[in-house]
């Protein structure tokens, strides 16, 4: 008599090989997509952080000019009205108002996601002063007119991060 096998336990070698091959193909497709998503997220964060800092610099300049117009602070020759350092945006500046004694424009200096600070270091940004050329890579040190990323990499859209 022939015995018919009705229950089978375990997997065959062919089933395991096919399963591993399918998982390998899926992983090969998903990994580049995950890497691209992570890169795109850092690019969005870089654009946002640049916008935050540049907006704070512009607000500082507007407040400085308004204080000059209202004669709350004295006119100083060779002063552009931009903050001397990025830290001035965090620490605040006295615009001659009664209250508050100093106006703050940032809670903290946002970090460059492609050039994060090491440990407790300050975030590192490329700086340009008002008297520097628009494409200058060295900071004159008089004030902070603009910030840019120090990363030399190329973005997904083909532009350089440092040109943003």
ChimeraX attribute file (.defattr): number of C-alpha atoms within 10 A of each C-alpha:
attribute: neighborCount
match mode: 1-to-1
recipient: residues
	/A:1	3
	/A:2	4
	/A:3	5
	/A:4	6
	/A:5	6
	/A:6	5
	/A:7	5
	/A:8	6
	/A:9	5
	/A:10	5
	/A:11	8
	/A:12	8
	/A:13	9
	/A:14	9
	/A:15	10
	/A:16	11
	/A:17	11
	/A:18	11
	/A:19	11
	/A:20	12
	/A:21	12
	/A:22	12
	/A:23	12
	/A:24	12
	/A:25	10
	/A:26	11
	/A:27	12
	/A:28	11
	/A:29	11
	/A:30	11
	/A:31	11
	/A:32	11
	/A:33	12
	/A:34	11
	/A:35	11
	/A:36	12
	/A:37	12
	/A:38	11
	/A:39	16
	/A:40	14
	/A:41	12
	/A:42	15
	/A:43	18
	/A:44	12
	/A:45	17
	/A:46	22
	/A:47	16
	/A:48	14
	/A:49	17
	/A:50	21
	/A:51	13
	/A:52	15
	/A:53	21
	/A:54	17
	/A:55	14
	/A:56	19
	/A:57	25
	/A:58	17
	/A:59	15
	/A:60	23
	/A:61	17
	/A:62	14
	/A:63	17
	/A:64	22
	/A:65	18
	/A:66	14
	/A:67	18
	/A:68	17
	/A:69	12
	/A:70	10
	/A:71	12
	/A:72	15
	/A:73	16
	/A:74	11
	/A:75	13
	/A:76	9
	/A:77	6
	/A:78	7
	/A:79	12
	/A:80	18
	/A:81	21
	/A:82	25
	/A:83	23
	/A:84	16
	/A:85	16
	/A:86	24
	/A:87	16
	/A:88	18
	/A:89	23
	/A:90	16
	/A:91	14
	/A:92	17
	/A:93	18
	/A:94	16
	/A:95	22
	/A:96	18
	/A:97	12
	/A:98	9
	/A:99	9
	/A:100	11
	/A:101	12
	/A:102	14
	/A:103	19
	/A:104	18
	/A:105	23
	/A:106	19
	/A:107	11
	/A:108	15
	/A:109	18
	/A:110	19
	/A:111	18
	/A:112	23
	/A:113	19
	/A:114	17
	/A:115	14
	/A:116	14
	/A:117	14
	/A:118	9
	/A:119	6
	/A:120	6
	/A:121	8
	/A:122	14
	/A:123	16
	/A:124	18
	/A:125	22
	/A:126	16
	/A:127	22
	/A:128	23
	/A:129	23
	/A:130	18
	/A:131	14
	/A:132	19
	/A:133	12
	/A:134	11
	/A:135	9
	/A:136	12
	/A:137	14
	/A:138	12
	/A:139	19
	/A:140	15
	/A:141	14
	/A:142	18
	/A:143	21
	/A:144	25
	/A:145	24
	/A:146	21
	/A:147	21
	/A:148	21
	/A:149	23
	/A:150	17
	/A:151	16
	/A:152	11
	/A:153	13
	/A:154	12
	/A:155	14
	/A:156	12
	/A:157	6
	/A:158	8
	/A:159	11
	/A:160	14
	/A:161	19
	/A:162	18
	/A:163	12
	/A:164	12
